[in-house]
Amino acid sequence: MVAIEVSMLSGFIMTSRSRMLLENRTIVKKIEVKANVVYIYLEKLNDESQTFTLQLEQVIQVKNLKPASIKIYDYYQPEERALAEYSAVCS
């Protein structure tokens, strides 16, 4: 199983539509939202490229918005991971 941890940008939440679209993908096993992190669990990955799009909604205006992180890792071997950052389109 593969886990993707998406930290939310300060003042943002994932939209319910975005969650619904993710849940409809056959590769997605489970989605959890805890505090300011979205956890997406996948059955497995292969060498085929996958793209996941999360739509976020700004609920609180934050100045000097800093990038947030995305971590993807093997659930059973978390030392095998990749990290990335993302920023708001409007910043």
C-alpha positions in Angstrom: 0.0 0.0 0.0 1.2 3.5 -0.8 0.4 6.6 1.3 0.3 10.2 0.2 0.3 12.9 2.9 -0.7 16.3 1.6 -0.2 19.1 4.1 -2.7 21.9 3.5 -1.6 25.4 2.9 -2.4 27.7 5.8 -6.0 28.8 5.6 -7.0 26.2 3.0 -9.2 23.1 3.1 -9.8 20.4 0.4 -13.2 20.8 -1.3 -15.8 18.0 -0.9 -15.9 17.8 -4.7 -12.2 17.1 -4.8 -12.6 14.3 -2.2 -15.5 12.8 -4.2 -13.4 12.8 -7.4 -10.5 11.1 -5.6 -12.7 8.5 -4.0 -14.1 7.5 -7.5 -10.6 6.5 -8.7 -10.1 2.8 -8.6 -6.5 3.1 -7.4 -7.6 5.0 -4.2 -8.4 2.7 -1.3 -9.1 5.3 1.4 -9.0 9.1 2.1 -8.6 10.6 5.6 -8.6 14.2 6.6 -7.0 15.0 9.9 -6.4 18.6 11.1 -4.5 20.2 8.2 -3.3 17.0 6.4 -5.1 14.9 3.8 -4.0 11.2 3.7 -4.6 9.3 0.5 -4.0 5.6 0.5 -3.5 3.7 -2.7 -3.6 0.0 -3.3 -0.3 0.0 -5.1 1.7 1.9 -7.7 3.4 0.6 -10.8 5.6 2.3 -13.4 2.6 3.9 -15.0 2.4 7.7 -14.3 -0.5 8.8 -12.0 -1.8 12.4 -11.6 -3.8 13.5 -8.6 -5.5 16.9 -8.5 -6.8 18.4 -5.2 -9.0 21.4 -5.3 -8.5 23.6 -2.3 -10.7 26.3 -0.9 -9.4 29.3 1.0 -11.3 29.7 4.2 -9.0 32.1 6.0 -6.9 34.8 4.4 -3.2 34.3 5.4 -0.4 36.8 4.5 3.0 35.6 3.4 1.7 32.1 2.6 4.5 29.5 2.8 4.7 26.4 0.6 3.2 23.2 2.0 4.6 19.6 1.7 3.6 16.5 -0.1 5.1 13.2 1.0 4.5 9.8 -0.7 5.8 6.6 0.8 5.4 2.8 1.0 3.0 2.3 4.0 5.0 -0.8 5.1 8.4 0.7 4.4 8.1 4.4 5.2 11.8 5.0 4.6 11.1 4.6 0.9 9.6 8.0 0.2 9.6 11.1 -1.9 9.0 14.7 -0.8 7.8 17.8 -2.7 6.4 21.2 -1.9 3.6 23.2 -3.5 2.4 26.7 -3.4 -0.9 28.5 -4.0 -1.5 29.4 -7.7 -2.5 32.9 -6.6 0.7 33.6 -4.6 
